Amino acid sequence: MAVIITCKKEYSYEGGLLAQYNFVGSPQECTGATVSGTYTAGTATIDSINTVLLYVDVTQKGNYNITTEQMDGISFAASGVFPDTCSNCGLLLTCKGIPDSAGIFTFHIPGTTGCYFSVTVSDSNIVTADYTLSGAPNDCSNPVEQGTYIKGKAMTTENVVTINVEVTTPGKYNITTDKVNGISFSASGSFTSHGAQQVILQASGTPEMPELSEFQLHADASQCTFYVPVSNAEPAAIYVLQSSVNNSNLYCAPGSVQGSYSAGTPLSAGNTLTVNAYVTTVGNFTISTTEQNGMKFSYTGTFTTAGAQDVVLQGSGTPTSIGTFTFYPQIVGPAPLGGSTCGLDVAVK
């Protein structure tokens, strides 16, 4: 079955007008995806029960024909006609097939306007745990990263992240992240008791670039986010970000915001943050913010001279909401002198 996701008006071979649309959340995780039904290894799915509700923005009415790739012996699909344009419209995809094995599987709707969602398949012979990630659906509560994360250096058994969960029903668990920046995290096992517990996730892969890598953690019916700082290769610079206290908050000083910011308008080369670093040892460095309101700022380079100097962080992404948001540029990697972060306010109109 062919997937038709188009950005211009076309006609199918049957002569019908093809719809133009994009999935809400594209090209990342599907926003508000709701998976229904139970999925058990070796048990056939039922298309009236095993479904996923996704949301689309339709800009041209017409025919649609959508399918995911097959994973673990199952796939999701939908076809029909969008009778009119709409925003944030619900679209139900039905599942067909028989799951081959237990685990958490990510299904992608192909194309730049597609998105992805995850489905948990249980083992028919083992009770699956019922539990929630602490901090879900926002930042994971107090994750603890161990080991060093350096561009080009493969992960070892020392590279782990400990996360917190709240167990309602003991049983088997399988927790994973998608691969980000060349690495991913996972853990599986069994909870034997109720209540608050910790799980150690093992990293695998090799980091591809220095940055603050954002990981979406998928477990049972919940998810949360944690960040891992990936450092530059040696030699590493030693420096601080200069700041001052304003109304009890630590702000970058000197520091400034460049460019205009409007909800729904992608950032361009003119959208930057400028911070001032005081360098004691020259070398490679990365300064980055986490993502907030659909935006982030970062810069990777090399300090070749010591002393105070400006660093311009390039913005990326698209603001999603109007308001004033405080971004915190921070040193990615060790900061032995302190002064690892400071704040700057970005106003979005």
N, C-alpha and C positions, 0 to 999 in steps of 0.2 A: 504494500500500500504506500503510495507516494505521499509525502508531506508537502503541502503547498503553503508557504508563508511568504507573502509578497509585499513589496513596498511600492508597487506601481500598478496601475490598472491593466489587467490582462484578461483574456478569455480562455477558458479551458478548452480541451479538445472536443468536449461535448457541447460547447457553445454557451455555457453559463458564465455569468460574471463571477469572478473570484473575489471573495472578501479580502479586505485589508485590515489587519489587526495586529496587536502585540499583547503578550501576556504581562500582567501586572507583576513587576519584580524582575522582568527580563533585563539582562541575560543571566541574572543571578538566581537565587532561590525564589520560587513562586510565592508571592505575598498572599498570606491568608489561606494557603492550601489546606483542605480538610480531607483526610483519607478516611473512608468508611469501610466497615466490614472487617473480618478477621482473615489473616493470611497464615496458613499452616503448611509446612513442607509436606508434599505428597497429596494434598487435598485440593481438588479443582475449585477455582473461583466461580462465583455466580454473578453475572453481569448486572443483575438488579440490586445486589447487595454490596459487592466489592467495587467501589467507585472512588474517584477523587474529584472534589469541587475546586476549580481554579477560577481565576478572574482575568478578563480580557478587556482591552480598550479597542472598540471597533470604529475605524474611521471610514470604511467603505462597506456597505452592505453587500451580501452575496454569499456564494457557496464556500464552505470550509470542509477540510478533510485533514484530521490531525491524528497523529499516533506517536507514541514514544518508541524508543528502541526496546527490544526485548531484553529483560534482565531476569535471571533466575527462573526462566521458563514462563514469565508472564509479561504482559504489556498493557497499556491503557490507550484508548482511542475514542474519538467522537467525530461525527460528520453530520452535516445538515446545512441550513441556510440561516445567516444572520439577516433578519428582515429589515433592520435599520441600524444606524450607528448608535453607539452607547459608550458610556464610561464605567469601568469597574463592573462589568456584567459577569454574572456567574455562568460557568460552563462546566457541565458534568461529563467526565470521561469515565468509561466503564472498563473493567479489567477482564481479560481473557487469559486462560492458560492454567497450568498447574505449577506452583512453586517447587523448585528442585531441592532447595536446602534452606535452613534457617539463617537469619542474619538481617542486617539493615542494608537495603539496596536503594540506590539513587537513580531515579528515572528522569531522563532529559527529553524535553521537547526540542527538536533540532532547530537551528537557525538563530540569527541574532535577536529575533523577537520572541524566542522561546525562553523557557525557564526550567528549573528542576525541582523535584520534591522527593521525599524519602518514604519508603514503606518498610515496616518491620514484619518479617516472616518468622513465625515461631516454630519450634521443633514439636512434632506431634507427640513425642514421648516425654517431654520435659515441661514442667510448669514455668511459664515466663513470668519474670518479676514485674510487679507494678511499682513504679518509682518515679520521682521527679528530680530533675537537676536543680540544685540550689541556685537561685538567681534567675531561673527561667521566667520569662522569655528574653531577658535582657542580658547584662554581663554576668558570667558565671561568678558565684559567690566565693571570693578568696581562693582562686586557683594558685597553686604553687609550682613554678617551673624549676626544674633542676637540670644541670648540665650546661654546656656551652653550645651556642648556635651561631656558627660562622659560615659565611658564604663559601661554598665549595667543599665543606667538611662534612662527611657522611655522619648520620646519626648513629649513636651507640646505645647500649643498655643504660647509660647514664642520662640520656635525654628523655626525661619523663615530665609529665604534668599531673599533679594530684588535684582532683576535683571533689566536690561535696555533693552528696545525693541524700534524698529522703525516701526511704523504702516503706511502701504501704503493704505490699505482698512479697515475701521472699520468693526467690526463684532465679532462673537463668537471666543474665543480662548480656547485651552486646552494644558497646558504645563506640562510635566512630566520628571522625571528621572527614570532610572532603580534603583532597590534596590541595595545599596552598603553598606557593613559592617552593615547590619541589618536595614538601614534606607533609606528612599526615600523622594523626594520632589514633590509637584504638586500644580497647580493652574488652575482654570477655571473661565470664565466670559466673558464679552464683552467689546471690545474697542468701544468707542463712538466718537472718533475723530482721526485725522491723527497726525503723527509726533512722536517725542521722548516721551516715557512714561515708567513708572516703573510697575513691577508686583511683588507681594509678594508671594513667594512660601512657603507653609506650610510643615514642616517635619512630618514624622510619623515613628513609629517603635522604636527599642531600639538598640543603638550601641553595637556591639559585641566585638570590640577590639580597643585599642588606636592606632591611626595612622592618617596620613593626607589622608582622604578619597576623592577620585576623582570622581566627578559626571559629566556624560554626559547629558546635558540638551537638550531635543527634543521639538521643537516647529515649527509648520507649516513645511516649507521646510528647516529650518536651525537648527544648533546645535552649542553649545559651551560648554566649560568645566569650572567648578569651584571646589574649594577644601574646605573641612570642617575639622578643627582640632578636633579630638576626643581624649580627655584627659584620663589619668589613673584615677582610683578610688583613693580616699584619703587614706593615707596622700600623698600630692604632694610635691615633692622636689622643692627647690628654688635654681636656679643656672644660670650661664651665659656660653655662648660659647666663649672661648677666641679667639681673632683675632687681625690682624694688617692690616694697609692700604698698598697696593702695587699697584702703578700706578693708584691711585685714586679709587681702588676697595678694598672692605673689604674681606680679605681671612682668613681662619682658621689658627691660629698660636698659638701653634704648630698644625700641621695637615698634613696628608699624604694620598696617594692613594696606595692601594696594589692590585696586580694581573695584568694580561694582558687582554686587551679588543679588540675583533675582531668583526667586523660586521657579523652578522648571527650566532655567537657562544653564546649559553646561558651562563649566569654568573654562577659561582660555588662558593663554600665556600671560595675560596681564593680571591674573588673579594670584597674588603671592602674599606671603608673610615674610617680613624681614626681622631677624633676631641678631643679637650681637654675642659673639663667642670670645672668651678670653682664653687664648691657647698658650699652654706651657710646654707642650711637646708636640712637634709636627707629626703628621701622619694621616691615615685614612679616617673618615668619619661619616656618620649618617645622623641627620636630625629629622624627626618625623612626628606627626600627630597621629592619633587614632582617628577613625572615620566617625563623623558626627553630622547629622542632618544631610547625609548623602555626599559629604565632602571630606577630603583629607589633604594635608600638605606635607611635602618631604623634599629633602635634598641629600644627595650622596656626592662626596668629593674628597679632596686631599688638602689639608692645611700645609702650606710650604713655608710659612713664616710664623713666628710666635707673636703674641700680643693680641690686642683687641681688634676684631674685624667682623664685618657684617656677613651674614649668610642669608640668602634669599631662598625660601622654600616655595616650590611650585605647587599650585593647587590643582586638584583633579576631582572629577565627579560632577554631580548636578544637585544643587540645593533642592530639598523637598518641601520645606516649610518656611514661612515668614517668621522673623524674630531675630534676637541677638544671641549668638552662641559663642561660648568661650572655648577656644582651642588651646591645647597645651603642647607646644613643641617640646620634644624631649630627646635627650641623648640616647641613641640606640646602641646598647652595649655598656661596658663598664664605665662608671663615672667616679673615679677614686677621689676627686677633689670636691664632690658634691655639686650643687648648682646644676642638677640634671634636667630641670624643667622650669617653665614659666608660662604665663597665660597671655592670650591676645583675644580681644572680642571682635567677632565678625558679624556685621549687621546684614541680614538678608531681607530684601524688600519684596 
